[in-house]
Amino acid sequence: MKRVHMKIKALMLALLVFSGTIQAPVQAVIARAEEPVKISYQAFNNPTAWSDKQADDSPYTAPEGTYMTGFQAELLNQPQNVTGGLTYQVEVGGTGWTEWTAGSVMAGRTEGDAPLTAFRARLTDGLSSLYDVCYTVQQNGAWTPWVRNDEGTAGQEGSGLKITGIRMTIVTKGAAIPGEKAAVQSIDPNRPMIALTFDDGPHAPVTNRILDSLEANGGRATFFMVGNRVTGKANKAAVARMAALGCEVANHTYEHKAITKLGAEGIKSQLARANDSIRLAGGVSPVLMRPPGGAKSDAAMKTVGSMGMSAVLWSIDTLDWKTKNKQKTIDAVIGHVKDGDIVLMHDLYGTTADAAEVIIPKLKEMGFQLVTVSELASYRGGIQPGKVYSRFRP
């Protein structure tokens, strides 16, 4: 009898949709029951060519020495029976704003060297009542504040500054923008900084102890996570907590596979799947990756760079995974660490948490600021896709 009732309800809902009498709340339920709406986008860079298509919430940065002159995007998984679409417009240096352009159609140019200097986007009709399109651009070496729909402009309008990167995402109406950073304590660029990093997690019992110590001491760290370990309520909650505390979520592949043993498609799959898992748990898509075992090659890094990501190694290896000894892990850091170091640990072992609970307040006492890798890089020359970094000295 229960199955009969369910079939009757499904038939009634189908009739409502077919008749066009479906109301917005029901329409929203149907829309959200399907695959999440996402956006895919690509840029034309002067003087090169079109970039690969970028996944939702994936930051794209043009190759060094180039900049964007054209742009196009499309929606994926648009719900049936929901009207509307994606439109966008760009400001072209020396010319002004283009007309609003429909999704999947290019805005800007593929010929000439006039750069894109500002950007706007919006959803239309029924889609605009269910979702928001959010975006930021890279200009003059920095990312602009996030903009929701056409409530503002990404990029300095009329400035002539070239856009060298873009990041976009679709969120449900009124939801928080995943890429926005949590409010964190300010950084003094004149004081020494250290980036603590933790690999192979999350493992909630250990990860949360490290987060407790960071929170208590006003510090942040970067967590290079294995995508297939971002499962279960506790581990997912730990990832969400990282993001909320201003820590950096980062990618350590989906299955901890050596990228030097994979082809380009294999590397892309490992990184994309891990990014998806981390973003779904923490609301932020990683922009940094760490190759398992530190194994890298020129070919592998070219693929990493094509995804807008950079690789991060380390300057201090605590060998905590090998010794599983609290004091040896502490000694590997205290007395050896210098301004700009990147420290490698693993949030899988209780002994690592034991050591971190000593290291974190001790580094603070020594005058070091505990920052994320991206924060450290931003004050020490920046970071580029496809490049490998192990330290950021003054």
C-alpha positions as CSV (number, residue, x, y, z in Angstrom):
1,M,0.0,0.0,0.0
2,K,2.9,2.4,0.8
3,R,4.4,1.8,-2.6
4,V,1.0,2.6,-4.3
5,H,0.8,5.9,-2.3
6,M,4.3,6.8,-3.4
7,K,3.5,6.1,-7.0
8,I,0.3,8.2,-6.8
9,K,2.3,11.1,-5.3
10,A,4.9,10.9,-8.0
11,L,2.2,10.8,-10.7
12,M,0.5,13.9,-9.2
13,L,3.8,15.8,-9.1
14,A,4.5,14.9,-12.7
15,L,1.1,16.1,-13.8
16,L,1.7,19.4,-12.0
17,V,5.0,19.9,-13.8
18,F,3.4,19.0,-17.2
19,S,0.5,21.3,-16.7
20,G,2.8,24.2,-15.8
21,T,1.0,24.9,-12.5
22,I,4.0,23.9,-10.3
23,Q,4.7,26.5,-7.7
24,A,8.1,27.9,-6.8
25,P,8.6,26.0,-3.5
26,V,7.9,22.7,-5.2
27,Q,10.1,23.7,-8.1
28,A,12.9,24.4,-5.7
29,V,12.5,21.0,-4.2
30,I,12.7,19.4,-7.6
31,A,15.7,21.5,-8.5
32,R,17.7,20.6,-5.4
33,A,16.8,16.9,-5.6
34,E,18.8,16.7,-8.9
35,E,22.6,17.0,-9.4
36,P,23.9,20.3,-7.9
37,V,23.9,23.1,-10.4
38,K,27.5,24.0,-11.3
39,I,29.4,26.4,-13.6
40,S,32.2,25.6,-16.0
41,Y,34.3,28.4,-17.5
42,Q,37.3,29.2,-19.6
43,A,39.4,32.1,-20.6
44,F,41.2,33.2,-23.8
45,N,44.7,34.5,-22.9
46,N,46.8,36.8,-24.9
47,P,49.0,35.8,-26.7
48,T,48.3,32.1,-26.2
49,A,44.9,30.4,-26.6
50,W,41.8,29.1,-24.8
51,S,42.4,27.6,-21.3
52,D,41.0,24.2,-20.3
53,K,37.5,24.3,-19.0
54,Q,37.6,25.0,-15.2
55,A,35.4,23.2,-12.7
56,D,33.0,25.1,-10.4
57,D,34.9,27.0,-7.7
58,S,38.3,26.2,-9.2
59,P,40.5,29.3,-9.4
60,Y,42.0,29.9,-12.8
61,T,45.2,31.9,-13.3
62,A,46.5,32.8,-16.7
63,P,50.1,31.5,-17.6
64,E,52.8,33.9,-16.5
65,G,53.2,36.8,-18.8
66,T,49.7,36.5,-20.3
67,Y,46.3,37.9,-19.4
68,M,42.6,37.4,-20.3
69,T,41.1,39.0,-23.5
70,G,38.1,36.6,-23.8
71,F,35.8,34.6,-21.6
72,Q,32.9,32.1,-21.8
73,A,31.0,30.0,-19.3
74,E,28.2,27.5,-19.2
75,L,25.9,26.0,-16.5
76,L,25.9,22.3,-15.8
77,N,23.0,20.2,-14.4
78,Q,20.4,23.0,-14.9
79,P,17.2,21.6,-13.4
80,Q,14.4,20.7,-15.7
81,N,11.3,22.9,-15.6
82,V,13.3,25.9,-14.2
83,T,13.6,28.8,-16.6
84,G,16.4,31.2,-17.1
85,G,20.1,31.0,-17.7
86,L,23.5,32.6,-17.1
87,T,24.6,35.9,-18.6
88,Y,27.8,37.9,-18.2
89,Q,29.5,41.0,-19.5
90,V,33.1,42.2,-19.5
91,E,34.9,45.5,-19.7
92,V,37.5,45.6,-22.4
93,G,40.4,47.9,-22.0
94,G,40.0,51.0,-24.2
95,T,36.5,50.0,-25.4
96,G,34.2,49.7,-22.4
97,W,31.6,47.2,-21.4
98,T,30.2,44.6,-23.8
99,E,26.5,43.8,-24.0
100,W,25.2,41.1,-21.7
101,T,26.2,37.8,-23.2
102,A,24.4,34.5,-22.9
103,G,26.1,31.5,-21.3
104,S,28.3,29.4,-23.7
105,V,28.9,32.5,-25.9
106,M,32.2,34.4,-25.8
107,A,32.5,37.8,-24.3
108,G,35.6,39.8,-25.2
109,R,37.9,39.0,-28.0
110,T,40.3,36.4,-29.3
111,E,42.1,38.8,-31.6
112,G,44.1,41.8,-30.5
113,D,45.7,42.6,-27.2
114,A,43.0,44.6,-25.4
115,P,42.7,43.1,-21.9
116,L,39.6,42.3,-19.9
117,T,39.6,44.8,-17.0
118,A,36.3,44.2,-15.1
119,F,33.6,41.5,-15.0
120,R,29.9,41.0,-14.0
121,A,27.6,38.0,-14.1
122,R,24.0,37.1,-13.2
123,L,21.3,34.5,-13.4
124,T,18.0,35.2,-15.0
125,D,14.3,34.2,-14.5
126,G,13.5,31.1,-12.4
127,L,17.2,30.3,-11.8
128,S,17.7,33.6,-10.2
129,S,15.2,32.8,-7.5
130,L,16.9,29.5,-6.6
131,Y,20.6,30.2,-7.1
132,D,23.3,32.9,-7.0
133,V,26.4,33.1,-9.2
134,C,29.4,34.3,-7.3
135,Y,32.8,35.4,-8.7
136,T,36.2,37.0,-8.1
137,V,39.0,38.0,-10.5
138,Q,42.7,38.3,-10.1
139,Q,44.0,41.7,-10.9
140,N,47.4,43.4,-10.2
141,G,48.5,40.2,-8.5
142,A,45.6,39.9,-6.0
143,W,42.1,38.5,-5.9
144,T,39.3,40.9,-5.7
145,P,36.5,40.7,-3.1
146,W,33.8,38.2,-4.0
147,V,30.7,39.5,-5.9
148,R,27.2,37.9,-5.8
149,N,25.2,38.2,-9.0
150,D,25.4,41.7,-10.5
151,E,25.4,43.4,-7.1
152,G,28.8,44.8,-7.9
153,T,31.8,44.5,-10.2
154,A,34.8,42.2,-10.0
155,G,37.9,44.2,-11.0
156,Q,38.6,47.9,-10.9
157,E,36.3,49.4,-13.6
158,G,38.0,51.9,-15.8
159,S,41.5,51.3,-14.3
160,G,43.0,49.6,-17.3
161,L,44.4,46.8,-15.0
162,K,44.5,43.4,-16.7
163,I,42.5,40.5,-15.4
164,T,44.9,37.5,-15.0
165,G,42.5,35.0,-13.3
166,I,39.0,34.2,-12.5
167,R,37.1,32.0,-10.0
168,M,33.3,31.3,-10.1
169,T,30.8,29.2,-8.3
170,I,27.0,28.6,-8.1
171,V,25.4,28.5,-4.6
172,T,21.8,28.1,-3.5
173,K,20.0,31.3,-3.0
174,G,21.5,33.3,-0.1
175,A,24.0,30.6,0.8
176,A,27.5,31.6,1.9
177,I,30.1,31.9,-0.8
178,P,32.5,28.9,-0.4
179,G,35.6,30.7,-1.5
180,E,35.3,33.6,1.0
181,K,37.9,33.3,3.7
182,A,36.9,33.3,7.4
183,A,37.9,36.4,9.3
184,V,41.3,35.8,10.8
185,Q,43.8,37.7,12.8
186,S,45.9,40.2,10.8
187,I,49.4,39.4,9.7
188,D,52.4,41.7,10.4
189,P,54.6,41.3,7.3
190,N,57.6,42.6,9.4
191,R,57.4,39.7,11.8
192,P,58.7,36.1,11.2
193,M,56.2,33.6,9.9
194,I,55.9,29.8,9.8
195,A,53.6,27.5,7.8
196,L,52.8,24.3,9.7
197,T,51.3,21.7,7.3
198,F,49.7,18.4,8.0
199,D,49.3,15.5,5.5
200,D,47.2,12.4,5.0
201,G,44.1,13.4,7.1
202,P,41.6,14.2,8.1
203,H,41.5,11.9,11.1
204,A,39.1,13.7,13.4
205,P,40.5,12.5,16.8
206,V,43.9,13.9,15.9
207,T,42.9,16.7,13.5
208,N,40.6,18.3,16.1
209,R,43.3,18.3,18.8
210,I,45.6,20.2,16.4
211,L,42.7,22.6,15.6
212,D,42.1,23.1,19.3
213,S,45.7,24.2,19.8
214,L,45.7,26.5,16.8
215,E,42.5,28.1,17.9
216,A,43.7,28.6,21.4
217,N,46.9,30.3,20.2
218,G,45.5,32.3,17.3
219,G,47.3,30.3,14.7
220,R,46.5,28.7,11.4
221,A,47.9,25.8,9.4
222,T,47.5,24.1,6.0
223,F,46.0,20.6,5.8
224,F,46.9,18.5,2.7
225,M,44.1,16.0,2.7
226,V,43.5,12.7,0.9
227,G,40.1,12.9,-0.8
228,N,38.9,9.4,0.0
229,R,39.4,10.1,3.7
230,V,37.0,13.0,3.7
231,T,34.2,10.7,4.7
232,G,32.0,10.2,7.7
233,K,30.4,12.9,9.9
234,A,33.3,13.5,12.2
235,N,36.0,13.9,9.4
236,K,33.7,16.1,7.3
237,A,33.0,18.3,10.4
238,A,36.8,18.6,11.0
239,V,37.2,19.9,7.4
240,A,34.4,22.4,7.9
241,R,36.0,23.5,11.2
242,M,39.4,24.1,9.4
243,A,37.8,26.4,7.0
244,A,35.8,28.2,9.7
245,L,39.1,28.8,11.7
246,G,40.8,30.3,8.6
247,C,43.1,27.3,8.1
248,E,43.8,26.3,4.5
249,V,42.3,23.2,3.0
250,A,44.6,21.6,0.4
251,N,44.9,18.6,-1.9
252,H,47.0,15.4,-1.4
253,T,45.2,13.5,-4.2
254,Y,42.2,11.4,-3.9
255,E,43.9,8.1,-3.2
256,H,47.4,9.1,-2.2
257,K,48.8,8.0,-5.6
258,A,52.2,9.1,-6.8
259,I,51.5,11.6,-9.6
260,T,54.7,10.6,-11.4
261,K,53.2,7.2,-12.1
262,L,50.0,8.7,-13.6
263,G,49.2,10.2,-17.0
264,A,47.7,13.6,-17.3
265,E,44.1,12.4,-17.1
266,G,45.0,10.3,-14.0
267,I,46.5,13.3,-12.3
268,K,43.5,15.5,-13.2
269,S,41.1,12.8,-11.9
270,Q,43.0,12.4,-8.6
271,L,43.1,16.2,-8.0
272,A,39.5,16.9,-9.2
273,R,38.0,14.2,-7.1
274,A,39.9,15.3,-4.0
275,N,38.9,18.9,-4.6
276,D,35.2,17.9,-4.9
277,S,35.3,15.9,-1.6
278,I,37.0,18.7,0.3
279,R,34.8,21.4,-1.1
280,L,31.6,19.5,-0.3
281,A,32.8,19.1,3.3
282,G,34.5,22.4,3.9
283,G,32.9,24.7,1.4
284,V,36.2,25.7,-0.1
285,S,38.0,24.2,-3.1
286,P,41.8,23.8,-2.7
287,V,44.3,25.8,-4.8
288,L,47.4,24.0,-3.5
289,M,48.4,20.4,-3.7
290,R,51.2,18.3,-2.2
291,P,52.4,15.3,-4.3
292,P,52.4,12.1,-2.3
293,G,55.9,11.2,-1.2
294,G,57.1,14.5,-2.7
295,A,57.4,12.8,-6.1
296,K,57.1,15.2,-9.0
297,S,58.2,15.6,-12.6
298,D,58.0,18.3,-15.2
299,A,55.2,16.6,-17.0
300,A,53.2,16.1,-13.9
301,M,53.7,19.7,-12.8
302,K,52.5,20.9,-16.2
303,T,49.2,19.0,-15.6
304,V,49.0,20.4,-12.1
305,G,49.5,23.9,-13.5
306,S,46.8,23.4,-16.1
307,M,44.3,23.0,-13.3
308,G,45.4,26.3,-11.8
309,M,47.2,24.6,-8.9
310,S,50.6,24.9,-7.3
311,A,52.7,22.2,-5.6
312,V,54.0,22.6,-2.0
313,L,56.8,20.5,-0.5
314,W,58.6,21.4,2.8
315,S,61.8,22.7,4.3
316,I,61.5,20.8,7.6
317,D,60.4,17.1,7.7
318,T,59.7,16.0,11.2
319,L,59.5,12.3,10.2
320,D,56.6,12.0,12.7
321,W,55.2,9.2,10.6
322,K,58.4,7.2,11.1
323,T,59.3,7.9,14.7
324,K,55.8,8.3,16.2
325,N,57.6,10.0,19.0
326,K,56.4,13.2,20.6
327,Q,59.8,14.6,21.7
328,K,61.6,13.8,18.4
329,T,58.8,15.6,16.5
330,I,59.2,18.6,18.8
331,D,63.0,18.6,18.5
332,A,62.8,18.5,14.7
333,V,61.0,21.9,14.8
334,I,62.1,23.8,17.9
335,G,65.6,25.0,17.6
336,H,65.7,24.4,13.8
337,V,62.9,26.4,12.4
338,K,63.5,29.7,10.6
339,D,61.4,32.5,9.2
340,G,59.6,31.3,6.0
341,D,59.9,27.6,6.7
342,I,57.2,25.1,5.7
343,V,57.0,22.3,8.3
344,L,55.7,18.8,7.4
345,M,53.7,16.7,9.9
346,H,50.8,14.2,9.6
347,D,47.4,14.5,11.4
348,L,47.0,10.8,11.6
349,Y,48.9,10.0,14.8
350,G,48.2,10.8,18.5
351,T,51.9,11.4,19.0
352,T,51.8,14.2,16.4
353,A,48.9,15.8,18.2
354,D,50.9,15.5,21.4
355,A,53.8,17.3,19.7
356,A,51.7,19.9,18.0
357,E,50.2,20.9,21.4
358,V,53.7,21.8,22.5
359,I,55.1,23.2,19.2
360,I,52.2,25.6,18.5
361,P,52.3,27.6,21.7
362,K,56.1,27.4,21.8
363,L,56.4,28.9,18.3
364,K,54.1,31.7,19.3
365,E,56.2,32.4,22.4
366,M,59.3,32.5,20.1
367,G,57.6,35.3,18.1
368,F,56.6,33.4,15.0
369,Q,53.2,34.0,13.3
370,L,51.5,30.7,12.4
371,V,50.1,31.3,8.9
372,T,48.8,29.2,6.0
373,V,51.0,28.5,3.0
374,S,49.1,30.8,0.8
375,E,49.3,33.6,3.4
376,L,53.1,33.1,3.7
377,A,53.4,33.1,-0.1
378,S,51.4,36.3,-0.4
379,Y,54.0,38.2,1.6
380,R,57.0,36.5,0.1
381,G,56.7,36.9,-3.7
382,G,53.5,35.1,-4.5
383,I,52.8,31.6,-5.9
384,Q,52.2,30.5,-9.5
385,P,50.3,27.5,-10.9
386,G,52.5,24.6,-12.0
387,K,55.4,25.7,-9.8
388,V,56.9,23.9,-6.8
389,Y,57.6,25.6,-3.5
390,S,59.3,24.4,-0.3
391,R,59.9,27.6,1.7
392,F,59.3,31.3,1.4
393,R,62.2,33.2,2.9
394,P,62.1,37.0,3.5
